[in-house]
Amino acid sequence: MSDGDALIRLSGITKTYGGGQAAFQALKGIDLAIEAGDFVAVMGPSGSGKSTVMNILGCLDTPTSGSYEFEGARVEQLTRNERALLRRHYLGFVFQGFNLLSRTTALENVELPLIYRGEPTARRHAAARDALRRVGLEGWEHHTPAELSGGQQQRVAIARAIVTRPHVLLADEPTGNLDTRTSREIMDLIGNFNREHGITVLMVTHEPDMAAYARRVVRFVDGRVDSDRRDGEAA
């Protein structure tokens, strides 16, 4: 790939938890460049480092050493507040467990990121309704998560992730709690946002069928990048 115009670049990223004899090195020097508009599946066995990398990419954790550049900014040099602003304005998150507020409506769940950004009420409502429409949930705005199927709850979670029009969507096992048919519907939806709206997608998955939706598969083993393959390249 062309490294010069990378949206994201990790260089020599390490992450160590604990100290002394109890120290555990989760990442052992990760080099990775991701272009704007790419769709990358991150795979690997449990403990391979893929979730640690996603936490660093999502500004939920910081590396022990190395450089993380996002659109040219050195993220590891940002303050906690600056990292929060980067998350709020540039990143969207989708999790396996949906992470919806149980007693609030779909519309209110989707509005949450806009509340944190201080958007006026009318603008929040309009943006959240539009996001729900884009994920096929028009008419479901006032239903709570308990009144929605698993697939519908994940659609609400995706709407919440894209309502801020993020540059990057970070999806951690987004189909892990869904049946096969619903998983395909969710992956079609994520793929559409990638193709039609240019949102860069980084997705952790254990499932080869879901990874097949990506154009690039990066496999982690023992805290290192074991392979990095684009769609159509030999394994």
Summary of the structure (lengths in Angstrom):
residues: 235
radius of gyration: 17.8
end to end distance: 16.8
largest distance: 56.4
contacts: 736
relative contact order: 0.18
helix: 37%
strand: 28%
